[in-house]
């Protein structure tokens, strides 16, 4: 029996090599805009972006491209093309087209997959088992606490935490995964080089360095209202399931959950008080068939069927050679690393330094005990301002050091 050798681990420093012959033709197809379906059809028929462009107007029309798309292929936007080429030439940047066997298999099996993905970071994460963690942009303290607990437990279980980098639950999920030295990726509603919301710019940089940023939009694309439901479909399509922590009756998180269900993925919802308007969306999901979850074991149990599909596809992918001169990206599982190695190589996310690293954190930690204390008590004991106490408490909650109950704070056991 012949020996089976795993391919070498993916090296992000080698991504973004513009020597791959298909990069410029692929970018021309992406920048043509319009409906993605006809361009996918064209790629499937031609076999490669270069061949698709070489076939000319008759083949483009036969594939269903409209006049605007065909005109854009004949005369591409030189500025946008130059910007996209510059972006893709930088280390750690990858463009994965529909024609590429490295295109994420779970996303490929959704109703309207994007023509290409712009990835800043490690594209191998897009083939790893992941759960989308989504919810309110203005979560309650209990919602933040639940997000921290589930995100940390997912990392400990070997899962990747995925989300959309929005304010609130998304931010807490990404930051918690990074703080736990775990993998995380963010699906963006902008180009891969645009920070949105602006306040998450530092967190976005941390995700790019230790995980991955993913977008279907070329570099330079700013935030547009219509891009975010589209972003949600990619997030739902890349992941094994979607966990909704808190969501009001009308919420973008519910769109992600609906798209996940339509793609045959599991949907999980965390219940809450009937008096909390931010869990009405979760309760509606549960009434509609989502799985009510209280702990990570219930989430993992529901993921098994889709995880088996992903594992089978990954085994198949490892037998297929990479196309062109570019690197094998999502087809290569990332190198196994110990917790010590991860901690040494993964930067601490901004604002999440350990409580013992700074004197003011230590003063507040010393003011906390196993019994709940009010904000006023903590201000008095620590000598810090209320603003400082509030900020540090949030950091400690995200680190799992502190829990909150009825507006009072205490050390976790």
VMD Tcl script that draws the C-alpha trace (Angstrom):
set ca {
  {0.00 0.00 0.00}
  {1.43 3.39 -0.96}
  {2.13 5.93 1.73}
  {-0.30 8.85 1.94}
  {1.46 12.12 2.58}
  {-0.31 15.25 3.76}
  {0.52 18.38 1.75}
  {2.82 20.90 3.43}
  {1.11 23.41 5.71}
  {-0.21 26.61 4.19}
  {2.18 29.53 4.49}
  {0.26 32.85 4.54}
  {3.41 34.70 3.52}
  {3.23 32.96 0.14}
  {-0.39 33.90 -0.58}
  {-1.22 36.63 -3.03}
  {1.33 35.59 -5.67}
  {0.36 37.45 -8.83}
  {2.40 35.03 -10.94}
  {-0.66 32.82 -11.03}
  {-1.87 33.22 -14.63}
  {-5.56 33.40 -13.71}
  {-5.43 36.28 -11.23}
  {-5.92 39.14 -13.69}
  {-8.65 37.40 -15.76}
  {-10.42 36.40 -12.53}
  {-10.37 39.99 -11.29}
  {-11.80 41.16 -14.62}
  {-14.68 38.75 -14.20}
  {-15.27 39.91 -10.62}
  {-15.14 43.60 -11.54}
  {-17.66 43.08 -14.35}
  {-20.30 43.10 -11.62}
  {-23.94 42.20 -12.10}
  {-25.45 38.78 -11.53}
  {-22.94 36.16 -10.40}
  {-24.82 33.18 -11.86}
  {-23.98 33.84 -15.53}
  {-20.33 34.45 -14.69}
  {-20.19 31.16 -12.75}
  {-21.71 29.43 -15.76}
  {-19.11 30.99 -18.03}
  {-16.30 29.80 -15.76}
  {-17.74 26.29 -15.57}
  {-17.96 26.03 -19.35}
  {-14.53 27.52 -20.03}
  {-12.64 25.86 -17.18}
  {-10.52 28.87 -16.25}
  {-10.83 32.67 -16.13}
  {-8.32 33.12 -18.94}
  {-10.24 30.72 -21.18}
  {-13.52 32.42 -20.26}
  {-12.22 35.79 -21.45}
  {-10.66 34.32 -24.56}
  {-14.00 32.86 -25.73}
  {-15.32 36.31 -26.56}
  {-18.67 38.05 -26.76}
  {-20.71 35.22 -28.25}
  {-19.82 32.83 -25.44}
  {-20.37 35.56 -22.86}
  {-23.85 36.21 -24.23}
  {-24.62 32.48 -24.36}
  {-23.69 32.16 -20.69}
  {-26.22 34.88 -19.84}
  {-24.02 37.93 -19.29}
  {-25.89 41.17 -19.98}
  {-24.62 44.05 -22.09}
  {-23.15 45.95 -19.12}
  {-21.19 42.90 -18.01}
  {-19.90 42.20 -21.51}
  {-18.86 45.85 -21.92}
  {-17.00 45.68 -18.59}
  {-15.13 42.57 -19.76}
  {-14.14 44.27 -22.99}
  {-13.01 47.44 -21.22}
  {-12.39 46.90 -17.49}
  {-12.13 49.74 -14.98}
  {-8.37 50.34 -14.98}
  {-8.34 52.01 -11.56}
  {-10.28 49.22 -9.86}
  {-8.16 46.60 -11.62}
  {-4.92 48.23 -10.52}
  {-6.15 48.52 -6.92}
  {-7.21 44.86 -6.85}
  {-3.90 43.71 -8.33}
  {-1.95 45.76 -5.78}
  {-3.99 44.29 -2.95}
  {-3.62 40.70 -4.16}
  {0.15 41.09 -4.64}
  {0.73 41.71 -0.93}
  {1.68 38.83 1.38}
  {-1.21 37.12 3.10}
  {-3.75 38.06 0.40}
  {-5.58 35.41 -1.63}
  {-8.33 35.52 -4.26}
  {-10.22 32.21 -4.58}
  {-12.38 31.89 -7.69}
  {-15.37 29.68 -8.41}
  {-13.21 27.57 -10.76}
  {-10.67 26.80 -8.03}
  {-10.81 23.44 -6.19}
  {-9.84 25.43 -3.09}
  {-13.21 27.21 -3.17}
  {-14.88 26.32 0.19}
  {-17.02 23.25 -0.36}
  {-19.84 24.18 2.02}
  {-20.24 27.61 0.41}
  {-20.20 26.02 -3.05}
  {-23.31 24.02 -2.08}
  {-25.45 27.07 -1.27}
  {-28.07 28.67 -3.49}
  {-26.12 31.74 -4.62}
  {-22.40 31.42 -3.92}
  {-20.17 34.38 -4.80}
  {-17.99 34.29 -7.89}
  {-14.83 34.80 -5.83}
  {-13.62 35.42 -2.30}
  {-11.00 37.97 -1.28}
  {-9.22 36.59 1.78}
  {-6.79 38.48 4.01}
  {-5.17 36.00 6.36}
  {-5.27 32.22 6.40}
  {-7.70 30.86 3.76}
  {-7.31 27.34 5.20}
  {-9.75 28.40 7.93}
  {-12.56 28.42 5.37}
  {-12.30 24.63 5.17}
  {-12.22 24.12 8.93}
  {-15.34 23.34 11.00}
  {-16.81 26.66 12.09}
  {-19.89 28.02 13.83}
  {-21.33 31.45 13.08}
  {-21.98 33.34 16.32}
  {-24.32 36.27 15.74}
  {-26.73 38.51 17.58}
  {-27.66 41.99 18.69}
  {-25.50 45.05 18.05}
  {-26.47 46.30 21.53}
  {-26.42 43.18 23.69}
  {-27.31 43.01 27.34}
  {-24.62 42.09 29.88}
  {-26.10 38.59 29.98}
  {-25.89 38.40 26.20}
  {-22.23 39.39 26.24}
  {-21.57 36.85 28.97}
  {-23.30 34.08 27.02}
  {-21.33 35.00 23.90}
  {-18.05 34.81 25.79}
  {-18.99 31.43 27.23}
  {-20.06 29.86 23.95}
  {-17.18 31.34 21.90}
  {-14.59 30.15 24.40}
  {-16.19 26.70 24.56}
  {-16.20 26.46 20.75}
  {-12.48 27.23 20.65}
  {-11.81 24.65 23.36}
  {-13.77 22.12 21.31}
  {-11.53 22.74 18.29}
  {-14.03 24.81 16.33}
  {-13.51 28.06 14.47}
  {-15.61 31.04 15.58}
  {-17.02 32.96 12.61}
  {-19.03 36.15 12.60}
  {-19.61 39.38 10.68}
  {-17.47 41.87 12.65}
  {-20.53 43.99 13.46}
  {-20.77 45.83 16.76}
  {-22.11 43.90 19.73}
  {-22.30 40.11 19.73}
  {-20.11 39.76 16.62}
  {-17.34 41.84 18.19}
  {-17.46 39.92 21.47}
  {-17.35 36.56 19.64}
  {-14.28 37.49 17.56}
  {-12.46 39.09 20.49}
  {-13.14 36.12 22.76}
  {-11.80 33.65 20.20}
  {-8.61 35.69 19.78}
  {-8.19 36.06 23.54}
  {-8.48 32.28 23.85}
  {-5.80 31.85 21.12}
  {-8.43 30.23 18.92}
  {-9.20 30.56 15.20}
  {-11.72 33.10 13.99}
  {-12.69 34.67 10.69}
  {-14.91 37.61 9.81}
  {-17.11 37.86 6.73}
  {-17.27 41.50 5.68}
  {-19.89 43.60 3.91}
  {-17.12 45.83 2.55}
  {-13.92 45.28 0.62}
  {-11.26 43.34 2.55}
  {-9.27 46.54 3.13}
  {-12.10 48.64 4.60}
  {-12.65 48.77 8.37}
  {-16.34 48.80 9.25}
  {-17.50 49.76 11.75}
  {-14.54 52.08 12.16}
  {-14.33 51.36 15.86}
  {-13.45 47.75 15.02}
  {-10.41 48.66 12.93}
  {-7.90 47.36 15.46}
  {-9.91 44.18 16.00}
  {-10.10 43.69 12.23}
  {-6.31 43.94 12.03}
  {-6.01 41.34 14.79}
  {-8.32 38.95 12.94}
  {-6.32 39.37 9.72}
  {-3.10 38.59 11.59}
  {-4.34 35.55 13.52}
  {-7.34 34.40 11.46}
  {-8.91 35.62 8.23}
  {-11.04 38.39 6.75}
  {-13.35 37.27 3.94}
  {-15.25 39.36 1.39}
  {-16.86 38.90 -1.99}
  {-16.22 42.59 -2.73}
  {-13.01 43.90 -4.32}
  {-10.66 46.18 -2.38}
  {-11.90 49.72 -1.93}
  {-15.59 48.77 -1.70}
  {-17.23 50.82 1.04}
  {-20.20 49.84 3.22}
  {-23.54 49.72 1.44}
  {-26.85 48.72 2.98}
  {-27.50 45.99 0.43}
  {-24.12 44.33 1.07}
  {-24.90 43.17 4.59}
  {-27.71 40.67 3.89}
  {-25.40 39.37 1.15}
  {-22.59 39.11 3.72}
  {-24.92 37.09 5.94}
  {-25.52 34.50 3.21}
  {-21.77 33.89 2.91}
  {-21.38 33.59 6.68}
  {-24.24 31.10 6.83}
  {-22.87 29.16 3.85}
  {-19.31 28.81 5.13}
  {-20.24 27.45 8.56}
  {-21.67 24.21 9.91}
  {-24.33 26.06 11.84}
  {-25.42 29.42 13.23}
  {-25.74 30.24 16.91}
  {-27.97 33.23 17.71}
  {-27.23 34.55 21.19}
  {-29.51 37.59 21.36}
  {-31.72 39.00 18.63}
  {-34.70 41.34 18.62}
  {-37.81 40.61 16.58}
  {-36.23 42.32 13.57}
  {-32.51 41.62 13.36}
  {-29.82 40.90 10.81}
  {-28.95 37.84 12.88}
  {-32.33 36.36 11.95}
  {-31.45 36.76 8.27}
  {-28.27 34.76 8.84}
  {-30.27 32.11 10.70}
  {-32.87 31.86 7.92}
  {-30.19 31.56 5.25}
  {-28.42 28.89 7.30}
  {-31.63 26.87 7.53}
  {-32.25 27.25 3.80}
  {-28.73 25.91 3.16}
  {-29.39 22.82 5.26}
  {-27.32 24.00 8.22}
  {-28.21 23.83 11.88}
  {-29.64 26.84 13.68}
  {-29.24 27.22 17.44}
  {-30.80 29.85 19.67}
  {-30.08 30.80 23.26}
  {-33.29 31.45 25.22}
  {-33.77 34.26 27.71}
  {-36.29 36.13 29.80}
  {-39.68 36.74 28.24}
  {-39.32 40.32 29.45}
  {-36.14 40.92 27.44}
  {-36.99 42.32 23.98}
  {-33.54 41.27 22.71}
  {-34.40 37.57 22.91}
  {-37.74 37.70 21.11}
  {-35.98 36.85 17.88}
  {-34.34 33.83 19.54}
  {-37.69 32.65 20.89}
  {-39.25 33.02 17.45}
  {-36.45 30.92 15.96}
  {-37.09 28.23 18.57}
  {-40.82 28.24 17.77}
  {-39.90 27.88 14.08}
  {-37.70 24.84 14.71}
  {-34.28 26.10 15.81}
  {-32.56 24.07 18.51}
  {-32.74 25.59 21.98}
  {-29.26 25.39 23.49}
  {-27.96 26.00 26.98}
  {-24.42 24.63 26.64}
  {-21.78 23.77 24.08}
  {-22.50 20.02 24.13}
  {-25.94 20.68 22.66}
  {-24.38 22.73 19.85}
  {-21.75 20.12 19.03}
  {-24.30 17.31 18.99}
  {-26.33 19.12 16.34}
  {-23.36 19.72 14.04}
  {-22.38 16.12 13.40}
  {-24.16 15.54 10.03}
  {-22.76 18.65 8.30}
  {-19.33 18.08 9.88}
  {-19.19 14.64 8.28}
  {-19.94 16.20 4.89}
  {-17.11 18.68 5.36}
  {-14.68 15.98 6.48}
  {-15.45 13.87 3.41}
  {-14.99 16.85 1.08}
  {-11.69 17.74 2.74}
  {-10.38 14.20 2.24}
  {-11.33 14.41 -1.43}
  {-9.69 17.84 -1.79}
  {-6.39 16.58 -0.45}
  {-6.15 14.21 -3.42}
  {-6.63 17.03 -6.00}
  {-3.55 19.01 -7.12}
  {-3.64 22.78 -6.84}
  {-4.44 24.75 -9.98}
  {-2.06 27.14 -11.70}
  {1.04 28.36 -9.91}
  {-0.72 29.55 -6.76}
  {-0.62 27.90 -3.35}
  {-3.05 25.32 -2.10}
  {-5.00 27.31 0.45}
  {-8.31 26.09 1.92}
  {-7.50 22.52 0.91}
  {-4.60 22.42 3.34}
  {-5.47 22.03 6.96}
  {-3.47 24.45 9.08}
  {-0.43 23.05 10.87}
  {-1.10 21.50 14.23}
  {-0.02 23.84 16.97}
  {0.09 23.49 20.69}
  {-1.69 25.91 22.98}
  {1.72 27.31 23.89}
  {2.62 27.93 20.25}
  {-0.75 29.57 19.55}
  {-0.37 31.84 22.56}
  {3.11 32.85 21.44}
  {2.13 33.62 17.85}
  {-1.40 35.02 18.20}
  {-1.52 38.70 19.18}
  {-3.77 39.66 22.07}
  {-6.75 41.53 20.60}
  {-6.79 45.27 21.27}
  {-8.33 46.18 24.61}
  {-8.15 42.63 25.95}
  {-4.88 42.66 27.87}
  {-4.89 40.39 30.87}
  {-6.14 41.81 34.17}
  {-2.73 41.31 35.79}
  {-0.78 43.21 33.13}
  {-1.71 46.69 34.37}
  {-1.89 48.22 37.86}
  {-5.43 49.54 37.45}
  {-6.63 46.09 36.40}
  {-4.92 44.58 39.44}
  {-6.50 47.17 41.75}
  {-9.95 46.36 40.46}
  {-9.29 42.61 40.62}
  {-8.31 43.00 44.26}
  {-11.59 44.83 44.88}
  {-13.65 41.93 43.57}
  {-14.58 38.84 45.51}
  {-16.87 35.83 45.25}
  {-19.83 37.89 46.49}
  {-21.51 40.28 44.05}
  {-20.46 43.93 44.39}
  {-22.14 46.99 42.94}
  {-20.43 49.46 40.65}
  {-20.41 52.08 43.44}
  {-18.71 49.64 45.81}
  {-16.03 48.80 43.24}
  {-15.37 52.49 42.54}
  {-14.98 53.15 46.27}
  {-12.72 50.16 46.93}
  {-10.46 50.60 43.91}
  {-10.21 54.38 43.82}
  {-10.76 54.28 40.05}
  {-13.29 56.33 38.14}
  {-16.63 54.82 37.21}
  {-15.64 54.97 33.53}
  {-12.40 53.08 34.21}
  {-14.18 50.47 36.31}
  {-16.80 49.93 33.63}
  {-14.19 49.55 30.89}
  {-11.98 47.16 32.86}
  {-14.97 45.08 33.95}
  {-15.90 44.58 30.30}
  {-12.38 43.35 29.56}
  {-12.51 40.99 32.52}
  {-15.91 39.68 31.42}
  {-14.52 38.95 27.96}
  {-11.58 37.14 29.54}
  {-13.97 35.07 31.63}
  {-12.55 36.38 34.92}
  {-15.69 38.20 36.04}
  {-19.43 37.51 35.88}
  {-22.30 39.95 36.27}
  {-25.65 39.36 37.92}
  {-28.37 41.99 38.37}
  {-25.86 44.79 37.91}
  {-23.37 43.37 40.44}
  {-20.00 41.84 39.65}
  {-18.03 38.96 41.15}
  {-15.04 36.75 40.41}
  {-15.75 33.58 38.53}
  {-14.95 30.44 40.51}
}
mol new
graphics top color blue
foreach p $ca { graphics top sphere $p radius 0.5 }
foreach p [lrange $ca 0 end-1] q [lrange $ca 1 end] { graphics top cylinder $p $q radius 0.2 }
display resetview
